[in-house]
Amino acid sequence: MGNNIIANILKNIGSHGDEEAVRFKHNNSNNWKSYTWDELAKLVRKTSGALLSLGIKKQENIAIFSQNKVEWSIADLGIMGTGAVTVPIYATNTTGQAKYIIDEAEIKIVFVGDEDQYQKALEIYTDSKSTIEKIIVLERSVSFQSDVAMHFDEFLKLSNDETEQLADQRLKEIDGADLATIIYTSGTTGEPKGVMLAHDSFNEAFKIHDIRLNIDRSDHSLCFLPLSHVFERCWSLYVLYKGIKNSYLGDPKDILSALSEVEPTMMCSVPRLYQKAYHTILAKVKTGSPIKRKLFHAALETGIKRVNLIRKGEIVPFFLKLKYGFFDALIFKKIRKVFGGKLKMMPCAGAPLSGEITEFFHAIGMPLLIGYGLTETTATVSVFPDSKFEFGTVGFSMPEVDVKIGKGDEIFVKGKTVMNGYYKKPEETAKVFEDGWFKTGDAGSIDENGHITITDRIKDLMKTSGGKYIAPQPIESILTNDDFIENAILIGDDKPFVSALLVPNVEVLKEYAKKLNLKYHSIEDLLKTPHIREFYEQKLEQIQQSLANFEKVKKFRLLPEDFSMNLGELTPTLKIRRKIILNHFRSLIDEMYTF
C-alpha cells in the first residue's frame, strides 16, 4: 500500500480485525451498535468499489453533506481510498452555502445525511447549471422519487469484485503528495475558502501527535463535534489510525446522555462545553448549604494545589495526596461521573478558554488538553505537554512545527502540516504566505520558555474613535467567566467607548430572581426590571476592575436569547460571527451611542 491516510488506517485490520472499531446508533434507536475492524474495512472497500463503478476519477471532488454518522467516516475513507478528494459540508449549512461549495468544487456526487440535507441538495440539483449527478442518502428513513438519489445500502450494491480489485489497486497508487481533502472554512469573515490538504499533511499530523500524546488501544473516543470541521475530522482519523474505538454521536445536544452511555476516555471539544459546565457546577454550589459550599471550596483549593505541583513536574506531598483522595471520593468523582467518569484526555481548541476554567477542570481530575490550530495547519499547531505548561496559554508548538511572531504580533507557522493553498484562489493563497511562513491572522506571543498565548484575531482588533486599540476576545472571556453571563460580544470599533451585548445565564438568573421573590412573566420581562439592570451594572464594575479604563464596557444591552447558529450568528463550532451579529443588532447597538 502507498503512504496515504487510508493505507495507514487499514493496517489496523490485520492485528485486531475482530475487535470493535466503531460504535453508533441507527434510525433513532437508543441502542448502540458496532462494526469490527474487519466489517469497517469491508464497508470502506465497498464504498470505494461503488464509487469506481460510477466512474470516479483520481483527484475528483466528492462532497459529504451530513451530520455525524458512522457512514460519514465510511464515505470519507472510501472516497480518499480511490484517490478522490473529500469535500465536507456542514450539516447546518443553508442551501446557498452548500451551493457555493458544490459549484466551486464542481461536485458530481454528494453524500447527504437526512431529509434536510437531501432537500437542499435536490434544490441545488434542479439548478440547470448544477454539476450534481448523484445524491447518496445515508439515512434509510428518507424517502424520495427522484432518479438522482439512492440510499447508501443500495449504493454499496454497485460495488463488485472487479471494482473492488480496482479500488485495491488505486489505494496502492495514492501518493502522499496527492490531495486528500478540501475543507471549506466556516467563514467568520468573508466568503468561505477551500483549504487543500494532502495525504502527507495528515501523515505528518499523525506522526507529531504520536510524539506528543500518550494514548493506546485501551482508549475509547467519542466523536461529537462536526466531522466537517478540521478538529473532529483530524482527531477521528487519528483515533482510527491508532486502532482506537470511536463512537459517533449524531446530535451534539445529546452529549450528556451519550457520555454516560459511552463512558469515553477521550473526547475533543470546543471551550463552550466546559464554560457551560463550569458555570452550572458553580451555580449548584452556590445554592447548597454553607457546609457543602465550604467543603467544595476546600476541595477545589486542594485540587488546585495538587495539580499545580504536577504541572510543574514537582512531587505531591503524602498528606496532600491523602487530602485530595478524600475530596476526590467525596466530590470530584461525582462531577466526573456526569461526563461518563472515565475521561482522561480532553483536547480542547477553537476559541479562547480562560486559565481559571482550565485550572478548575484539571483540579477536579479532568485534564483539558488546551491547544491551538487552524484548518490551514491540519488542526494542531500547539498543545499542552504532560507537564511544564502554563494555564492561560495554548501550550508549546508541536514537534516539527515552527512557530514565530511576525509583524503586528501575528503568529506565523511553518511545517509539513501547512496547507497546499486555497482551492481556485491563488491570490488569496499568496496573501497568507510570506517567505514560506503561513500567516495565521491570529495575534499572540511566545514567552522565553516557549509557551504560546493567543491574544485575538487580528481582524477582530477594534480601534476606538479616541485611537485606542482593544482586543475583544480576552475581555469577552473575562465577562463569560462570570456565572451570570452566558455569552458576550464587545462593540467599540470607531466608537467613543466600548459597549457590549450580553447574554445572561438564564438558569442562574432565574434562581437569583427566585431568591429575591421577583415576579415576571417572561425572561424579557425579567431583564427589563430595574433591579436586574442594576445588578448587571454592579457585576460589570466588579468584573472589569483589572481592565484599563478605555477597555471597560460603559454601556450594555441584555439579550433574552443566545446567539444562533441557524441565523448564522455562530459557526458550527460555536464561534461568534461578529459582522453578522453586529448587523442583526444594529438598532440596539445604535441606541447605546445615541446621546
Secondary structure, DSSP 8 states (H G I E B T S, - for coil): --SSHHHHHHHHHHHHTTSEEEEE--TT-SS-EEEEHHHHHHHHHHHHHHHHHTT--TT-EEEEE-SS-HHHHHHHHHHHHTT-EEEEE-TT--HHHHHHHHHHTT-SEEEE-SHHHHHHHHHHHTSTT----EEEES-TT-----TTEEEHHHHHTT--HHHHHHHHHHHHH--TTSEEEEEE---SSSS--EEEEEHHHHHHHHHHHHHH----TT-EEEE-S-TTSHHHHHHHHHHHHTT-EEEE-S-GGGHHHHHHHH--SB--B-HHHHHHHHHHHHHHHHTS-HHHHHHHHHHHHHHHHHHHHHHTT----HHHHHHHHHHIIIIIHHHHHHTTS---BEEE-SS---HHHHHHHHHTT--EEEEEEEGGGTEEEEE--SSS--TTS--EE-TT-EEEE-GGGEEEEESTTS-SEETT-HHHHHHTEETTEEEEEEEEEE-TT--EEEEEEGGG-EE-TTS-EE-HHHHHHHHHTSTTEEEEEEE-TTSSSEEEEEEE-HHHHHHHHHHTT---SSHHHHHHSHHHHHHHHHHHHHHGGGS-GGGSEEEEEE-SS---TTTTSB-TT--B-HHHHHHHTHHHHHHHT--
